[in-house]
Amino acid sequence: MTRETMIIIGGGLGGLSTGCYAQMNGYRSRIFEMHEIPGGCCTAWDKGDFTFDICVSWLLGNGPGNEMHQIWLELGALQGKQMRHFDVFNVVRGRDGRAVYFYSDPDRLQAHLTELSPADARLIRHFCDGLRKFRKAITVYPFLKPVGLMGRLERWRMLASFLPYANVIRTSITTLMSDYSAKFRDPLLREAFNFILYEKHPAFPVLPFYFQLASHANRSAGVPEGGSQGLSDSIEQRYRRLGGEITYNAKVIEVLVEHDRAVGVRLSDGSEHRADIVVSACDGHTTTMKLLGGRYLTDTCRRLYGETIDEPGMIFPGYFALFLGLNRPFPDGEPCTTHLLDEEVASQLIGLRHPSINVQFRSEHYPDLAPPGGTVVYATYFCDIEPWRELSTGPEQRSRIRRGAEVHTLPVRRGTAYYAAKRQVKDALVDFLDARYPGLRDSVVTRDISTPLTQVRYTGNYDGTVLGWQPFVEGGEAMEEEIKKNGPRLPGLENFYLSGVWATTGGLIRAVGAGRQVMQFVCRDDAKEFTAHIDESAPPPTHLIIPVGPDAPRSPAEAEPVSQRGA
């Protein structure tokens, strides 16, 4: 049979990407999304005159010189926008007030770290030399085509391109950052290196730290004008221009299967919709254990979704997030700082994974988030969901009828203990911030709070995770081996594919890359040549470099504009 129609479950970036590439390759696709807006986890919302953006703090591939960038341009995500780049990736501030500025430029980073701890000069030089090599390795890192579809010659060429960087890749992927950082003599550096990526990732080797910093140094990990929701909206508009259809407030509750073929989906309102192909780009546990009822799983997948997923550290945790809208600017507030906490503060933060919080003066990333003269503060920490579940008395999700239509993401009542706990954490964070930025408490005019249960309500993601499987641990590695072995499919079930963040490991670029790659498998199965093209409906993005630090000018007029070619 010739396959022509496709249903995609989920309108997050993975689903939108899948839809765009489906349309580019001649398939007629339709996305069903549970929420009222596109984007899934890549979202923002308005609160009074403020916008609270909860996702993109840096976007891998938002600058040229790598295959990641091409994917965003094919999806129309960046065109016509300004990309803002800070020259510091993150600041880590110790309990004694000392600060480490993690410049992504290896020369500046080496000079700064050596000034902080001359006794660690040799290890600092070793780390920065590795970062210098990774800046070049990023340019040859493959994103456009899955290894499973590469021919022998293509694989050899890929491996040959990595030969100059083989040693740094080998050593950085086999050394845990916790072990590497323990070699520093300075106690602040010993701890701070674990928090380069905002939070502590105990299972991460050195490699992902190099990858993010190198991308940032190459001006390819900044933030896009319009923020997270603007990014999602741009891809949705690209999808619609390509002829795709998206239906909101549409919650899929079952994948329809006949004779071991996926033939469509059933929605919560009882309606059935049929297509030649079904792609699930929503939560992996929901897909395998609920929409398919646990059928068609290999022994590995059954173990992953039935047991491994509940083991500590197998999936990324959720977040606790506090947003504050302030009625005045705070010039001393830097764009992004991880604060290491003492026991007294940490004990008040329910579900806290590690004694730290990441604080962003978010309107430095996206000036339009706040009205003139205002500021948005975004304070987060990795958070376990179970303490919040124990406090909550209401359902995690509930569908209701509103104005004659079924809606699935409206607030639910969770009980007085739950709300008291949110106030406790909010008060502790505001006290902490006010001690460091005097007058902040009195400047708050609006606020909002999100827990891992909020994430469940809006997206259905398992335990409120934002990124799904963690890489470099059993769960993520086993899932990647399954994808290499079977492709983005489930053995025994035809016309069904997996996409989005649960079909890979990593962040937004991985999610949209999965959409591109799953369509290459679909085209291969249909004996079609895969095709993709860059969106030409708007001009290329522009780039702005913004200095950070105690001596940096804070006026936007003093920031450094750069061209797309030179970024």
MIGU-322356 format. One record per residue: x, y, z of N, C-alpha, C in turn. Coordinates in pm, whole numbers, plus 50000, padded with zeros to 5 digits. Atoms other than C-alpha are relative to their C-alpha. Layout:
XYZXYZXYZ
...
//
This chain:
500844988050000500005000050000500875012550000
499344987149997501065035549933499505007650121
500384992849880501115054650259500045015049972
500104985850034499965090650227499645008850119
500494991849890498385102350555500694996250130
499295002249875499885106050902499315007550113
500444993749876498635113251253501205000950093
498914997849906501125128051500499405003350136
500524997949865500415126151873500955009450074
499204990549925501715156952054500495011549915
499594988050072502345192851943501145007350066
498754994249953505605198452128500955001649882
499074997750111508725206151927500284987349922
499795012550073509235169351843498884997149903
501145002350087505725166251703499935010149887
500014989750103505895199351517501084997549895
498915003150093509255189851366499624988249910
500435011550078507915155951258499005004249894
501004995450095504955173251096500605008149887
499374992050106507125198250909500704991249897
499275008650093509335171150761499074990349928
500995008250070506305149650683499425007849882
500554991950108504825178150480501025002349889
498954998050101508155184550305500154987749911
499815012450077508115148350190498714994449944
501205003850072504595147450054498944992550079
501025006449917502675132250347499005010550048
501044991249945499395147650462499874996850148
499925002949857499755150750836499045008650080
500844992849905497615161151129500534997350141
499525001149863498815168051482498835001450097
500964998849891496625161951787500775004050126
499324994649883497705182852087499015002150115
500864999349883496225180752437499795014350048
500054986349948496975217352523499315009249898
500654990250087495535249052370500995007349911
498954993150074498855261052230501084990049963
498925009150037501875245352057501185001250095
498714998749933505245238052213500274990150110
499745009249889504725213652501500795007150109
499154994149895507545221252746500615013349956
499404987750051508805249552523498915010649995
501194991749988506295275152644500255012050089
500004988249913505565307852824498555004150018
501364995349978502495325552961500055014050058
500084986349953501355360553049499415000450140
500544997249866500755372653405500025015250017
500054985550000499555408553402500805005649884
499184993950104502055429753214501284992249972
498785007850011504745402853243499754987049923
500045013350062505525371453044501004991250071
499145009449928506935341553227500394988849904
499445009450097509145320752996500754989150076
499515010849914509975286453140500984990649932
499195010350068512115269452880501385004849958
498704998650066514945282552661500915009750075
498944991949941517945294852860501225000549908
499054999650113520265285652574499484990149898
500535008250109519425270652235501144995249913
498945005850081521955247152081499645001049852
500214999050144522325254351710499405013149955
500624987650046520985289851707500985008949923
499024993250085524185300951530500584990349899
499545008350111525845287951212501274992350032
498755007449987528775264451160499824986150053
500275013549951527095231651260498704995149940
501215005750060524365207851145498745003250081
501174996449919522105217551435499315012449943
500544987450049521675252151285499144997849877
500785002550122520445238450954498604995050034
501325005149962517605219951128499075011350042
500854988849958516335251651295499585008649881
500354992050118516465269950960498984992649913
501015007750075514555241750789498635001150065
501274999049927511895245351059499495014450010
500444986249996511675283151019499995005950139
500054996449859512455287451388500725013150032
499124988949964515075315151375499925011849905
499944989650102514505335351060499315012850046
500564987149967513895372251107500155004250145
499874997349857514905371251474501435003950035
498684997049946517775384851676500374989350104
499485009549902519885359351866500895007550099
499224993249896521275372152197500964989950064
498975008649943524545357352327500705007350113
499204994849890526065364152668501414994249989
498645005450009529845360652692500344991150120
499865009349889529405341453019498864989949992
501035010350007527575308253011499214999350130
500655000549869526835307253384500985005450104
499214996049884528045322053710499664990650114
500245008349882528455299154012500535007650120
499644991949883528435317754342500004991150124
499855008349882529705300354654499285005650121
500684995949878528275302255002500695011850067
499264988849942530985327255095499925012549913
500164988450087529995350654811500955000449883
499085000250115532945342754583499284994549877
500685004050123531925338254221500984994949896
499265005250114533215317753929499225003549874
500644996450128532405332453586500464990049894
499655010050100532285304253334499865006149861
499924995250137533255322753020500114987949908
499885011250093532775299952724501235001349912
498754998350073535765315052545501134994150083
499005007049918538615292352658501145008950049
498914991249957541225320152673499565008350121
500504992049888539105342352899499744991250121
500285009149891538025312353105501294996050072
498735004049940541615301153160500605011350083
499444988649926542725335953265499235002450129
500834997449882539805340253505500204989250107
499865010849903540105306053668501394999950062
498634999849947543875309153704500185011350101
499954989149903543445342553876499344996050132
500685004649879541015326154120500854990050077
499235010549933543315296654190501274997049923
498725002750070546925298454064500514985850025
499515013449969547585265054235499394989549907
500675009550090545195248353986500295003149853
499734995350136546795263853677500134988549900
499785011050094547795230453522498694993349962
501285006550030544345214353552499095009649924
500804990050073542685246553436500415000349853
499514999950138544895246953126499544987349926
500445012450062544025210453058498535000849959
501424999050032540275217553074499795009649883
500204990150105540525248352854500584995449866
499495005850125542685230052598498974990549939
501065008750050539935204052572498865007949940
501054991550054537395231652521500405005849865
499534994850129539505246252240499824989449890
500165010650100539495212652061498524997749969
501435002650020535735208452112499355010849914
500564989650085535035241851944500114996049853
499855004850137536315225551625499204987249978
500735012750015534725191551690498525002249977
501434997150016531245207351709499645001649853
500324997150140531485216951343499784987449917
500165012450077531605180551230499054990250069
500885009149927529155165651482498744997549917
501135002950090526375147551286498645001250070
501374998849952522735157251341498984997349891
500985000150108521145155650998499524986149964
500375013450045521125118250936500314989950108
499725010249898520755088951178501074990449954
498925009250033523755066051193499454987149941
500595012450049521435036451132499655000349853
500314999050143520675049650782501225003849917
498794996950074524255057950690500574987649934
499295010850066526025036550436501404998650058
498665002649945529455022050508500945011649972
499114988950035531235050350324499685012350085
500384988449918529235076750509500504998550143
499525002349863530135060950843501515002150009
498554998349999533815059850754500375014949992
499734985750011533735096450653499715007050132
500354994049871532005105550979501104997250102
498955003649905534575086651183501315007149969
498774993350039537425101850984499985014750042
500084986049962536135136851057500245002050149
499804999049856536365129351430501424996250042
498665004749963539915115351418500865010750068
499164990049932541605148651506499605002650145
500514997149866539465150251821499754987250080
500305013049939539415113451910500454999350145
499485001349864541555116652221499185008050099
500774991949907539625145252381498594994750016
501335006049989536315128452301500054987650088
499885012449922537505095252445500185003050148
499734997349859538855109952767498845007450067
501074992149938535955134052822498724991950018
501225008049984533275107452776500194988850101
499745010749903534955082953013500365005350139
499674993949871535635107553297498815007750052
501104992649939532815118653525500465013950041
499644986649956532775155753593500235000550150
499795000249855532475148053965501404995350035
498635004649977535785129253945501015010449952
499094990050056537435155653727500095012050094
500004988049916536385184753950500634997550135
499405003149870537575166654262501515002150003
498564998150007541145172054141500425014350029
499644986149974540965209754192500365001950147
499604996949862542715222854503499085010350064
500874989549947540485253254539498614994150027
501285006349967537285242354721498835005349918
501094994650081535055265854522500024994249859
499925006150133536325253354185499614985350005
500315014249985536035217754311498494997649995
501465001450000532305223254361499365006549879
500654992050103531545249354097499964993149864
499985006450131532565228453795498814990649980
501165008850011529675204753870498735007549962
501204992150021527225233453825500115009149878
499894992050122528395247653491498675000249926
501275001150073525135235253334498825002950092
501044994849912523075253253602499714990950118
500295009949897522235221453797501144989850007
499025010749989524375192753921499454987549931
500375012150073524275162353691500994989050039
499005009449945525965134153888500514989749901
499605010550094526045109753597500685005449875
499444994150121527435134153339501524999150000
498554998850017530985129453213500345014249957
499554986650037533025159453105499475004049862
500354997150139531895156652741498825009649984
501104990450022528465173952767500325014150048
499584986849957530075202752956500795006849888
499274994850115532515207152669499055003549885
500904998250115529705203752414499225013150014
500794987849981527555231452565500895012449997
499124988449998530445255052636500585003049862
499444997950134531955249752290498965006149906
501074994250082528625256752121499785014650036
500184986349953528235287852334501145008949952
498844992250046531765299452249499945002749851
500134998450145530975294651879498775008149961
501194991850022527915317451915498874991649942
501075008950045525585288051865499264993950118
500795004349885523955285252207499485012250075
500594988149940522315318852267498504998150017
501455000749986518635327352301499345007549886
500644993750115516185336252023498985010650041
501024989749979514095367652010498614993449999
501335005949991510535359352108499904989150104
500005009849892511585333552366499464986549960
500405013950020510285298452408498704998849922
501275000950072506695304052297500145005349858
499754995050135507915324652004500664989549912
499365010950073510125295351900498964989749956
501045009850032507195271151918499025005449896
500954994150095504875295051735500595000749860
499374999050132507385299851454500004986549929
500005013350063507655262351393498594995849965
501395003250033503875258351410499575007449873
500354992450121503505285951149500664994049877
499325006850111506075268450930499224987549961
500785012250025504065236250967498725003249923
501244996350068500855253650864500275004749857
499684995550136502525270550565500304988349908
499725012150079503645236050451498744991749975
501265006950025500005225050458499554990850111
500375008849890499885207050793498795005150077
501204996849921496845206251021500284996250146
499815002849857496915208451402498695002550074
501244999249922494005202451640500375000750147
499724998149858494195215551997498854994850086
500965005749905492345203852309499574986049955
500275013350053492575169252155500924990150069
499195009449920493765142652400499834985849946
500025013850049494675109152247500054990550119
500015009749891493795080152477500314985849953
499705013450050494465050552248500515000749856
499605002250139496365040851936499204988249948
500835010650058494025020451717500894990549920
499185010350064495584987851601499094989349941
500735010950066494184962751352501014991249927
499115009750065496044931451247501455004550009
498634995649972499264944551402500445011749915
499714987550071499024977251212499345011550074
500604987849946498515011551361499175006649890
500914994650103495505026151180499415013450040
500564987149960494635057251381500055001750150
500034997049857493855071251725498555002250045
501284996449937490915074851962500265011250099
499884988749910490435107752147499144998150124
500745001149874489025113252494498515002849982
501434997650025485735125252343499334988449927
500535011950065485295090952183500174999649850
499874999950145485995101651827501244992349956
498885007550057488275080551607500475006849873
499404993650117490655093651343501014990449940
499205010350067492375071951085501085006249912
498914995750088495645075050895500844987849966
499125011050042498175053350714501174998150096
498855000349910500905061750968499625007350128
500174993349871500795070451338501395002150061
498744996749934503725088151504499685005750138
500194994549866503805093751880501225008450038
498954990849954505815124251989499665005350138
500344995949865504365125952338500784991650101
499315006949891505455111552673500204985149968
499675013850036507195077952626499244989750081
500735009549916505575060252922498534999749962
501394999450044502115072252816499814992549869
500115006650130502745060152462500024984950012
499795014649998503985025352546499034992750092
500765007349898502015016452859498515003350000
501414996150000498725035152804499414999849859
500574999250134498125043452438500074986749927
499855013350061499375008852334499774988850099
500325010349901498524990652657501124990250028
498885008849972502034976252694500284989749893
499785009650110501834957052365501185004149913
498954998050100504614953352108501325005350058
498754995649939507404960352354501014988750000
498935009749983510704942552338500234998150150
499695002049858511994928252665500705012250059
499294988249952514294958452691499045011550025
500954989049983511484983652638499044997550115
500915003249889509204965452882500705002550134
499254997449878511924967153145500235015050019
499764985749990512675003653064498785007350055
501204992549962509095015553099499254993950117
500685006349887508014990853364500795000450129
499165000449881510974991853602501065011150002
498864990950001513995012553498499595014550018
500444986249998512025044753461499815005250142
500224996049861511355045053837501274999350086
498765000549924514965039353940500635013950006
499424986649984516815070154073500995003349888
499044994950097518605090353808499814995249858
500165005250135517205072553501499365010249906
500564989250081515095101753378500355013350067
499754986849944515695138753423498885003450099
501054995849907513875152653726499225011749944
500734987950034511265179653703500635012050068
499524987549942511695215553818498975005850096
500794990049931510375237954086500425013349940
499684987150061510145272553927499185011050066
500644988149947509365306054085500285011749905
499884987950081508685336353865499595012050084
500324987549933508715371654003500005011249897
500044987950081507605402553816500285012050089
499554988849917509395433153960499715013249929
500384987150059508415469553909501195009449981
498834991650026511985482353880501184991349958
498845007850043515315471753730500944997350117
498955003449903518085455053928501304998349922
498795000550085521335463753748501074990350049
499005009549949523375441053977499604985549972
500455013650026521305410753876500554994849868
499395005550121523285389853629499054990349932
500965008250074521555369953356499774986150058
500135013949956522265335753506501044996850107
499105003349890523735325253841499484987850074
500315011149911523775292354028500565003350137
499594997249862523865298954401500104986950078
499835011549913525265271854628499435003650137
500804996749882523075270054940500554993750127
499705006349872523705264255306498824991350043
501015009749959521705238055495498705006650042
501204993549950519275262755650499045003449885
500844996550115518015275555313499554987449927
500325012150075518185241655142498884992050066
500995008049928516035225555413498585004949977
501324994450021513115248355324499464997649859
500385001750141513045238954952499554985649976
500595013450007510735209154912500394993149870
499635007950117511955181754678501355003249942
498714995650053515375198054632500954988249980
499065010750030517835174354461501405002950052
498654996049962521045193554530499925013850065
500094987249928521745223354761500435011949914
499704988850089521645249654488498715004749936
501084994950084519265271854295500635007749885
499584991950113519645287653953499085012049992
500774987650004518535323953939500355007649873
499804992350122518065342053611499215013050009
500724987650023517225378353568499564999149853
500435005750128515195365553280499775010549893
500224989650099514385398453114501315004749937
498734997950070518115401053037500094991049877
500045009050115517565371152807499025005149895
501094996050088514305383952661499425013150053
500444987149944513745421452721498495002249994
501444997750015510105419552605499184992850107
500765007049898509165397552901499425009550105
500424990649896508805427753130499625013349937
500324986550049507165462053080501195009250022
498884990749982509485492253056500275002950148
499634997649861511385496253382499804988350092
500265011849919510425461553502501034989149980
499055011150002512295428953559499254987050025
500495013549970511465391953547501134991950060
499055009049936513295368853788499444985849992
500385014050020513235331253730500944991650086
499185008049908514465309054015499534985549996
500375014050020514565271153969500954990750075
499115010749954515915238854111499434986549955
500415013750028515845202054015499194994850118
500955002849894512935187854209499394986249984
500705012849998511615153454301498505002450011
501444998150001507895149554243499304993950121
500715007449896507075125754529499595008550119
500474991849887507055151354814498785008449965
501164992250042504575172054613498784991149982
501125009450009502455141554540499424997050138
500465003149865502275133954911499195011650059
500734988449949501035169354976498705002649925
501134996950087498475169754695498834990450024
501215008249983494905157454738499194998949871
500785000050123493635164154387500614991049894
499475008050110494075145254057501155007249931
498874993950070497195150953852499565006549869
500594994150121495145158053539498504997650006
501445002250009491455162853477499465007649881
500634993650116489475170153161498645005650043
501274993649969486525194153184499435006749875
500664993150110484005210152952500005014950029
500004985549988484515247452899499525005949870
500634994050119482335266952660499724989549893
500435010550092481135234552506501104991349945
498885007850051484635220652438500734993450116
499245007049898486665195252632501405006050011
498704993849974489765210852792500754991250101
499255010149925492585190552950501085005650091
498874994549924495035214653115499595010750100
500454990149902492895236053346500514996550139
499535002749863494005239853710499114990050073
500745009349914492985213153960500295003750145
499804996949859492545217054334500844989150066
499055009649942495375201154529500035000350152
500095000349855494525209454889500875010350070
499344989349926495715233455158501474997050028
498615003449970498925214555243500905002849880
499234997750122500115216654883500255015049981
499844985750021499505254054858500845006350110
499154995149892501085260155198501474997049972
498635003650035504195241955077500555009149890
499564990850104504355263654766500355013850059
499714987149935504175294854984501294999350080
498785001649922506925281155208501235001449911
498854999450090509315276354917500125014049940
499974986450056508345309554761500595009950100
499494990649899508995328355087501504998050024
498585002649978512355310955137500855005549886
499254995050114513485319854785500005015349996
500064985450001512295355854809500915005750111
499104995549892514095359755145501464999049956
498635002050047517265345554991500395010849899
499704990250104517055368854690500055014250057
500034986549943516185399554897501265003050079
498754998149926519275394055112501155003649906
498934997450097521415395554797499715012049911
500414988550081519435422054609499005008050083
500884992749908518055445654875498925007849927
501144993450060514625458854792499234991349904
500705008650096513655429654572498614996050051
501295004449947510885417554803498935010749981
500984989250010509185451554802499695003949856
500214996750141509435453454422499114989949929
500805010450065507375421954355498575004849979
501384996150031504105430354178499174988249950
500725012150038503215395754048500964988250009
499175012049984504435360054084499244988049946
500625012750036503765324653970500964988850036
499225011549953504935290054078499624987849919
500215012750069505335257353894500764989150073
499375011849941506055223354052500014988949896
500075011050096506635189953879498564995549970
501395003450026502895183753918499375009449899
500474990750103502245214953711500414995049863
499515005350127504365199653437499174988049956
500865011550033502325167553453498665004849946
501334995250042499095187253423500025005349857
499964993850132500195205853112500454990649889
499405008150106502115178952925499774985050014
500115014349978501445144953081501334993050013
498675006149992505205139353109500174992250130
499855009149887506145110953342500765006850113
499404993949880506905124253693500435014549979
499694986150024507055159253549501335002649934
498724998150067510305153353362499845009149879
500014991250117511155179053096500734993549883
499125004950105513795159652902499984984849982
500085014550021512905122752941501234992750051
498895008549957515715097052957501295007950016
498684993949982519045108153098501034992549915
498905006750070522085101152880501054995250101
498835004749924525175083053010499624991050118
500405009549897523135060053239499254988649932
500585012250057521465026353192498765002849915
501254997650071518055039753087500225006149863
499764993350127519235063852820500814991849903
499175008150089521885040552684499234988249943
500805011350049519465011252661498995004649895
500944994850098516905032752481500705003049868
499284996950123519515044852231500404987449925
499685012850065520585008952164498774994249930
501245004750063516944999952093499745007549870
500224992150120516685028551844500984996049889
499015004350100519905017751673499614986449941
500325013650044518634981851653498734999649916
501305001050065515004987251550499555012649930
500494987350049514875023351439498945005350096
501024994249911512115045451589498674992749990
501195008350015509635016651577499914990150114
500195010949906508214989051793499844987249919
500065012350079508854953951654498624993550008
501305006750005505684936651543498835009149974
501074990350026503664968651500500375008449878
499714992850123503574982751149499335013750000
500564986650021502925018751050500005008650127
499914992349876503865031751396501455003750026
498654994949976506875053251486500025008650127
499784991749883508295071451788500835012249961
499244987950029509555107251778500095008450126
499904990949888510435136152004501084996050099
498915001349905512555137352316500124985950058
499945013549945511635101852430500614990049902
499345008750099513125087452110501475003549987
498594996050001516515102452193500365003950143
499654994449870518355118352485500505014249978
499524986450014518895155352533498895010250000
500924988849991517135188552487499255002849871
500874996150111515265208152221500574996149865
499435003550130517715202251936499874985149975
500195014450015517495164952002498554996949964
501425002550029513685166651997499675002949855
500314996850139513495184451662500844991549905
499205009150082516355163351527499354986449986
500725012850006514325132351614498885000649898
501054998550101511475146051400500544998649860
499375001250132513805149251104500414985649973
499475013450021515315115051157498894989649986
501085009850013512045096251205499415000549860
500534999150135510865109650871500964994049898
499085007150090514035096250710499734985050004
500375014149992513045061850838498694997349927
501285001750069509485066450712500234999949849
499734999450144510775076450368500754987549954
499285012250037513185047150364499024988349989
500965010950002510325023350447499065000949881
500894998150114508265038250163500785001349868
499154999450120511195037149915499945013849936
500014986250049511095075149886501325006750040
498814992249966514035099049880499605011150096
500294989649902513975121250190500495013449948
499614986750042514045158250119499675010150109
500254989249905514235189750331500595012849941
499514987350052514715226450254499835010950105
500014988849907515405258450445498845009349968
501114990650015512505282250501500565013549953
499514987550057513075312950282499005011350017
501054989949987510025332750400500435012250079
499514988649922512085355850623501525000249991
498544999150010515705368350632500704991950108
499255007549897518455350050826500015007650132
499944993449869518765357151198501235008950011
498864991749965521045384051334500454996350142
499415004349873523275380651641500545012050077
499534989549911524135402651938500744993650117
499195005249889526905395752193499945010050114
500214991349884526265409552542501004996350109
499025003049894529075412252800499344998750135
500515002749866528485399653154501175001250096
498934999649900530435404853474500065013450070
499964987849919531305431153732500525012249926
499434988750075533245452653483499375001749863
500584999750134531005446853181499005011549988
501044989950024528955475353032498644993249987
501325006450002525245467753078499055006549902
500884993350095523845491752821499914991949872
500125007250126522425473852513500755006749887
499294993050107524045500752301501474996149994
498595003749996527435487652410500214985249968
499865013950042526695451752311500554999549858
499305001450128528455438352005499144992549899
500745007250103526375430351694500964992349910
499195007850093527725403251466499104995049889
500785004950113526615390851127499764985150012
500265014450003525155356651058501254992649954
498815006750053528285348050862501114999250105
498894999749907530655358051141499674995050138
500415004049865528675344851436500684987250042
//
